[in-house]
């Protein structure tokens, strides 16, 4: 079975992407990953690029990646595909507890509330669904206009076409209480690699993966760059 998994990549959070990749290697044997980036309308380099997956004529799984770790076999999520739905998401409906994201970094920005906030950070996308197929022109127009509101709210779809995934597959650190059964942890406010978030929930797990991703380095990057 091939899981068509795509993960967002932002060079400013490269360590987060590699920590996520390490977690995937350890929890989800046999699953490959394709990074995507570009078409930002705000915080991340992949903010809009994810929606180009709706143009494919098959299933895709998108996760933010750069600010996540996987704690269970992601093939479990892939098995939840429902051909009757155009997209499946965790239906977060909340007001952010924190007014800023990425505090103390170049990414620092207001943490706005909006309808379907964070739902597009984990998506099972049914590209062959009739609604996605018929509305590709509208999706392309929204991408050209940088209309993130249209895209993140799945405005071309009826509510009945948006399927529900279990909450454990997009667990929001700092917005939800610690959950030992969380399967995909989402550091939506900032990864533990940023000082402000170094001791938030699941940070020890994140650091363990980040350190494993660096294993094998034999020299000091700073000294090499000064040569």
N, C-alpha and C positions, 0 to 999 in steps of 0.2 A: 504494500500500500504506500502510495506517495502522498505526503502532506505538502501542499503548495503553500509554504509558510513565507511570509514577507514581514520584515521588521524595519521600523524607522531607524535611520542613522543620521546623527547630527555630529559633526566633528568636534563641537564644543562639549559633547558628552560621550566621546569615543570610549572612554573607560566603561561607561554604563552599557554600551552596546556589547563590549567584549565580556563583561560580567554576565549579561543576559545569555550570550552565546555559550559561555561555560556552563551555566545552569541548564541550558537546553541539552548540551552534550551529556550531562550527568543524569538527567531525568528522563530524556526522550530519545533513547537509542534509535539510530537510523533515520532521524528527521534532519533534513537539510534546511538551510535558511538563506534567503535572498534579501540583502539590504536595499532599501529604497530611500531616496532623498530628493530634494528640490521642491519648488512651488510653495514656498512658505507664505503664509498670510499673517504671521505673528511670531510666536515663540520659537517653534521648532523648524528645522530645515526640511521636514517631511510633512508639514501640516496638511498640505493639499495633495501631495503626491499620492497618498494612499488611495484617493478616490479614482485614480486612473485604473485601478484594479476592477472597477465596475464595468470596464470596457471589454474584459476578457469573457470568453464564451464558456467559462467553466467555474469551478469553485476555487476560492482563494481564502486563506486565513491571514489577516493582518493583525499585528500587535505593535504597540509603540516601541517595544524593545529597549530603547536607550535608557529607560527608567523603570525597568521591570526585572524580576527574576522568576524563573519557572520552578515550581515546587512539586509538580506532578507531571506525568507523561502527557505531553500536549496532544498526543494522538487521541486521548480521551475527548478532547474538545473537538477534534476533527470528526469524530464519529457522531457528533450531535447534528450534523448537517440535515436540514429539513428542506426538501425540494419545493415545498409549498411557500416558503418564505424567500424574499428577495435579499434580506440580510438578517443576521442574528447577532444580538448584542446583550450585554448586561445592562438592564434598564435603570441605571443610576438616576435618581431624582432627589437632588440635595442642594443645599446652599453651602458654598465653601466656608470652612471654619477659619481659613487664613486669607488675609487680604492681599498678600503677595506670594508669588512663586519664585523659586530659585534665589532666595534671599542671599545677598552678598556676592553674587556672581554677575558676569556680563549678561546673563539671561534673565536677570531679575525683571519682573513685570507684574502688573495687577492680575489678581486671580478673580476674574469676572465670573458671575453666575449667568448661565444661559440655558435654554431648553435643551435637553438631551446631553448636557455636559458630560464629557468623558465616555460617552457611549461609543464613539467612533475609535476609541483607543484599542479596542479588541473587537474585530468584526469577522464573522463568517460570511463571506460574500458569495452570493449565487449569481454569477455574471450571466448565466443563461436564462434567468427568470425573466418573464415577459416584460415586467415593469422596468427592470434595469435595461433591457434591450431597447424598448421603445423610447426611453428617456435619455439615451446616450447623448443626444444633441444638447439637452438641457444641462447635463453634467459637464460637457465640454465647455458650454457657454459660461457656467459658473466658475470653472477653473480659469478660463480666460479673464474673467472679471475679478478674480481673487475673492469670490463670494463664499467665504467660509461658512457664513450663517446658513446659506442654502444647503451646503454639502453636509456639515456636521449635524444638521437637524433632519437629514434624509427627506427634504421637502418634496421630492418627486414621488414619494411613496405614501400609501395609506398606512395607518397604524396597523391594520390587519396583516400587512405584508412584512412587518418587522417582528422577527421572532425573538424569544427570550432565552438567554444563556444563564446558567447558574451563577450566582453572585461570586462564588469562590474563584471564578475565572477572570475577575478583574477587581481585585481587592485593593481599595484605595488607602494607602498609608497616610496617616494623619487626618483622614476624613472618616475612617471607620475604625472601630476598636480592633485590637490584635485578635487574629483568628488563626489558631493553630492548624485549621483545616484549609486555609487559603491555598489555592493551587497556582494562581498567577498573581504575584504581588506587584502592585503598581505604585511606585514612588512619585505620584503625580505632582507633588509640591517641590520635589528636589531629591536627587539621589544621595545616599550616605557619603559619597565622595566629596560632596560640598560640606564645608565645616558646619553650617547651620543645622544640617540634618544627620550629623554623624552618629547620633544616639537614638534616632527614631526607631520605631518597630522594624524588625527584620534586618537591621543594619549589620549585625554580626554575620548573618547569612550572606548578605551582599558583599561584604568585605572578603569573606572566604572565597567567593567565586572570583572577585576581582584579583585577589592575590594569586589564585591558581592560573588565571589568564596571563599573568606576568611570569610564570615559572619558566626558568631557562635563561632569563636575562643574566648576562655575565659581566656587564660593564655599566659604568655610570654615564647616562645620557648627557649630563651637563658637561662632563669632561670631554666627551667626544665632540660635542658641538663647539667647544672652545678651541679645538685643534686647528 
